[in-house]
Amino acid sequence: MAENDSNIDDIIISFLKDKISLQEKKILEEWLASDASNNAYFKQVYKIWNTADLLKNDDSEVDKMFQKVKYQMHNPGNIITQSQSKSRNIVFSLGKWAAVILISLGAGAYLYSLKEKETILFKQKDPYNEISVPMGSKSKIRLPDGTEVTLNAGSKLTYRMDYGKTLREVDLSGEGYFKVAKLKEKPFIVHTSKANIKALGTEFNVKAYSDENIVETILVEGSVAINEVNGPKNAKGVKSNESIILKPGQKLQILKNTVTDQQSISSNSGNNTQNSTTQFIENHPEISIKNSNPQVETSWKDKRWIIQGANMENLAVLLSRKFDINIHIKDSELKNYKFSGIIENETIEQIFSIMKFTIPISYTIVKGEVTWSVDRNRENYYKEAY
């Protein structure tokens, strides 16, 4: 931050108070684009502002915090340690999901959480808005029509700038939970690489990660109509446009690449619902419908993440996304085991310790790389239990 930017602090405060003029807004945009250190300074100020609001701090305390950030940015050689800076402790002690702030600045915007690794980039690509959620994070947003969307780690949602004027359509890569605002004259449609999901007013979950072979939709309430994209063609080479209607509590899965063993559809789910019957759609071997427990299978978005009968291979993928790590399964025998449990605020190592109660697993963690292997000393005991 340059010393001659004497009035930029006043402009930032005007922005934070929603009192910024068009001229000031232009100055702020140009200032942010001119230097990376300006962006860093702006982030710190915004964190302090939001933290102060959350903690109901008085103006004098906020000013102290603000001045410390200014000093640190102007004097980068003087590092403010945690013991020296009460403000820094306040800012970073609020926890992982204390706040997510939307900053809208004309040609672009940024969503910031209080943890640097959880920064969520929100870029406007005229005429589209794109929201990307990094690994190890999740984000809840509200679309212009009031529809609420919770995005899981590694997900991307794209929609037009004129969303809601004539159409309500979004493109999803990853996983999202949708609570759709009811507008009968304007159906809500989620486009994925393999299916289009149409709803009038309902709640449903869509999972469509690019690195997974399955696209799935779980209906919580209401109804949805699903059309397969680039589905099989009939004898005349015409693609079917038929829709599949889901009922609450049903899950539809579509294979991107058809395999001869249809049972792989059921085994690919993160949570396997017990005692459910899989129904395959006639003339569509790549599509299946089965009963589901939405409360369990959509719990990834809640504080209490419920895992029920997840096989170890899929659990490794889920945990990798949630904690932004890489998990490697050294011994293939581990894939024969399944895990059930409830995860709230546990660390990754605490979760592994819990897993040891039901699975003969040992693990190593080196610089974010996790390796799972079989604990040979306990293997026979667990084999007997299974």
Residue, then its C-alpha position, 0 to 999 in steps of 0.5 A: m500500500a503506497e503512502n500517498d494513498s492517504n484517502i483510500d482508507d476513507i473510501i474503503i470505510s465508505f464502501l464498508k458502510d454502503k455509502i460509497s459514491l460512483q467516483e469513489k468506487k472507480i478509484l477503489e477498483e483502480w487501486l485494487a487492480s494496481d498492486a497485489s499488496n493493496n488487495a492484501y491490505f483490503k482483505q485485512v481491513y475487511k476481516i477486521w470490519n466483519t470481525a468487529d461486527l460479529l463481536k459487537n466491538d465498540d468504535s475505539e476497539v475497531d480503530k485500534m485493530f485498524q491502526k495495527v493493520k495499517y502499521q503492519m502493511h506500511n512496515p512489512g519488516n515488523i511482524i506482529t506476533q500473536s502475543q503482540s497483537k490482540s486484534r490478530n487473535i480476535v480475527f483468526s479465532l472465530g473459527k472456520w465458518a464464522a463469516v463469508i463476506l460478499i464484496s461486489l466491485g463492478a467487473g469482479a467480486y470476491l467472497y472472503s472467509l476468515k481463513e485464508k485457505e478458504t478464499i472463494l473466488f467469485k468472478q464475473k465473466d460477462p454475461y455470466n457469474e461464476i462461483s468456485v469453491p476450493m477444496g476444504s471449503k463449502s459456501k452458501i449463496r442466495l441467487p437473485d430470485g431467493t433460491e438458496v444454494t449450498l456448494n460443496a468443496g471443489s464445486k463451481l456454479t455458473y449463471r447468467m447476469d440476467y438470471g431470473k428475468t426470463l429464465r432461471e438456469v444454472d450450470l453445476s460442476g461438483e455438488g450443490y444442495f438447492k432450495v428453490a424459490k417457487l416461481k411457477e412461471k419460471p422453472f428452475i433448471v440445473h445443467t450438468s454434464k450428463a443431465n438437466i434437472k428441472a424444478l418449480g419449487t423444491e429441495f434437492n441435491v445434485k452431485a456431478y463432479s467431473d472426476e467421478n463417473i456418476v451424476e446423481t440427484i436426490l430429491v428431498e421434497g417437491s418434484v423434479a423432472i430429469n432429462e439425460v443429456n446426450g443419452p442413447k439414441n433409438a434405432k432411427g438415431v433420434k435421441s430420447n427427450e423423455s423425462i424421469i420424475l423423482k419422488p421425495g426420498q428417491k435418488l437417480q444415478i446416471l453413469k457417464n460411461t456405461v459399464t457391464d456391471q450395473q452393480s457399480i452404480s450402487s457401490n459408487s455412492g458415498n453413503n449406501t442406503q441399507n435395504s434399498t432396491t435399485q431399479f434400472i430404467e428400461n432401455h437406459p442401462e446407464i440410469s438407476i433409481k433407488n430409495s434414499n435417506p436424504q437426511v443422511e446423504t445431504s448431511w455434508k452441508d450441515k454441522r453434523w455430517i452423517i456417514q452411513g455404510a460408505n466404502m473406504e474408496n469413496l470415503a477417501v474421496l469425500l475426506s480428501r475434498k472436505f479437508d483438502i488433502n490427498i488420501h492414498i489406499k496402499d492395501s486394496e483389502l481396505k476397500n472391502y470395509k465400510f465406515s459409518g459415523i457422525i463427524e462434527n468438529e473432529t480433525i482428520e486425525q481424530i476421524f482416523s482414530i475413530m475409524k480404527f474402532t471398526i476397521p483395521i486401518s493404519y495411516t501416515i500423514v506427510k505434508g498433506e499426503v495421507t496413506w492408508s494401509v492395513d493394520r496386520n496386527r488387528e486384521n484377523y480380529y476384524k475379519e471375524a467381526y465382518 
